[in-house]
Amino acid sequence: MEEFKTNWTREELKAYILLYCAYANFIETKAEKEYIKSKVGEEEYRQIHKEFDQDNDYQRIQKIQSTVARYDYSKNEIDRLFKNIKKLFLADGSIDILEENIYRGLQHLLK
């Protein structure tokens, strides 16, 4: 079985998770892109986007789970992450059904 370990920083993990969420409806809007950059910076965004584009959905979930476990996020850190995710989803004006499903799925995986 393949391992999905990363050497990401916490900021890179945040960028990857936010990108994953932005692609919930298969479209990364300009507003979502700008929101992610405002949270992690231009360089982290660009670097993580390259890796994200090469991964499939299964690899993305495995990398997120593995890295969150490695950092042993506290309840407060997870809550803060989900607040950022919700703000990302609202960046383009509304939360659609695909975004809701990703949000619930990540809650199940990470909480």
C-alpha positions as CSV (number, residue, x, y, z in Angstrom):
1,M,0.0,0.0,0.0
2,E,1.4,3.4,-1.0
3,E,2.1,5.9,1.7
4,F,1.1,9.5,1.2
5,K,3.5,11.3,3.5
6,T,4.3,15.0,2.9
7,N,7.0,17.3,4.1
8,W,4.6,20.3,4.0
9,T,4.7,23.1,6.4
10,R,1.4,24.0,8.2
11,E,0.9,26.9,5.7
12,E,1.4,24.5,2.8
13,L,-1.1,22.1,4.3
14,K,-3.6,25.0,4.7
15,A,-3.0,25.9,1.0
16,Y,-3.6,22.4,-0.1
17,I,-6.8,22.0,1.9
18,L,-8.1,25.3,0.7
19,L,-7.3,24.4,-2.9
20,Y,-9.1,21.0,-2.4
21,C,-12.1,22.9,-1.2
22,A,-11.9,25.5,-4.0
23,Y,-12.1,22.6,-6.5
24,A,-15.2,21.1,-4.8
25,N,-17.3,22.2,-7.7
26,F,-14.5,21.7,-10.2
27,I,-13.9,25.5,-10.6
28,E,-11.5,27.7,-8.8
29,T,-12.9,31.2,-9.0
30,K,-10.8,34.3,-9.0
31,A,-12.3,35.2,-5.6
32,E,-11.3,31.8,-4.2
33,K,-7.8,32.1,-5.7
34,E,-7.4,35.5,-4.1
35,Y,-8.7,34.3,-0.7
36,I,-6.2,31.4,-0.7
37,K,-3.3,33.7,-1.6
38,S,-4.4,36.1,1.2
39,K,-4.2,33.2,3.7
40,V,-0.9,31.5,2.6
41,G,1.0,33.9,0.3
42,E,1.7,33.8,-3.4
43,E,4.7,31.5,-3.3
44,E,3.1,28.8,-1.2
45,Y,0.0,29.0,-3.3
46,R,2.0,28.5,-6.5
47,Q,4.1,25.6,-5.2
48,I,1.2,23.7,-3.7
49,H,-0.9,24.3,-6.8
50,K,1.7,22.4,-8.9
51,E,1.5,19.4,-6.6
52,F,-2.3,19.6,-6.3
53,D,-2.6,19.5,-10.1
54,Q,-0.6,16.3,-10.3
55,D,-2.6,14.4,-7.6
56,N,-5.9,12.6,-8.0
57,D,-8.8,12.9,-5.5
58,Y,-7.7,9.8,-3.6
59,Q,-4.1,11.0,-3.3
60,R,-5.4,14.5,-2.1
61,I,-7.5,13.0,0.7
62,Q,-4.7,10.7,1.8
63,K,-2.2,13.5,1.9
64,I,-4.5,15.8,3.8
65,Q,-5.3,13.0,6.4
66,S,-1.7,12.0,6.8
67,T,-0.4,15.6,7.2
68,V,-3.1,16.6,9.6
69,A,-2.3,13.5,11.7
70,R,1.4,14.4,11.7
71,Y,0.8,17.8,13.0
72,D,-1.7,16.5,15.6
73,Y,-4.0,19.5,15.2
74,S,-5.9,20.7,18.3
75,K,-9.6,21.1,18.3
76,N,-9.1,24.9,18.1
77,E,-6.8,24.6,15.1
78,I,-9.4,22.3,13.3
79,D,-12.2,24.8,14.1
80,R,-10.1,27.7,12.8
81,L,-9.4,25.6,9.6
82,F,-13.1,25.0,9.1
83,K,-13.8,28.7,9.6
84,N,-11.3,29.5,6.8
85,I,-12.9,26.8,4.6
86,K,-16.4,28.3,5.1
87,K,-15.0,31.8,4.2
88,L,-13.5,30.3,1.1
89,F,-16.8,28.8,0.0
90,L,-18.5,32.1,0.6
91,A,-15.8,34.1,-1.4
92,D,-17.8,33.6,-4.6
93,G,-21.1,34.5,-3.0
94,S,-22.7,31.2,-2.0
95,I,-22.1,27.7,-0.9
96,D,-23.3,25.1,-3.5
97,I,-24.2,21.5,-2.8
98,L,-20.8,20.2,-3.9
99,E,-19.1,22.5,-1.5
100,E,-21.4,21.4,1.3
101,N,-20.6,17.8,0.6
102,I,-16.8,18.5,0.7
103,Y,-17.3,20.4,3.9
104,R,-19.1,17.5,5.6
105,G,-16.7,15.0,4.2
106,L,-13.7,16.9,5.6
107,Q,-15.5,17.3,9.0
108,H,-15.9,13.5,9.1
109,L,-12.2,12.9,8.2
110,L,-10.6,15.6,10.4
111,K,-12.7,16.0,13.5
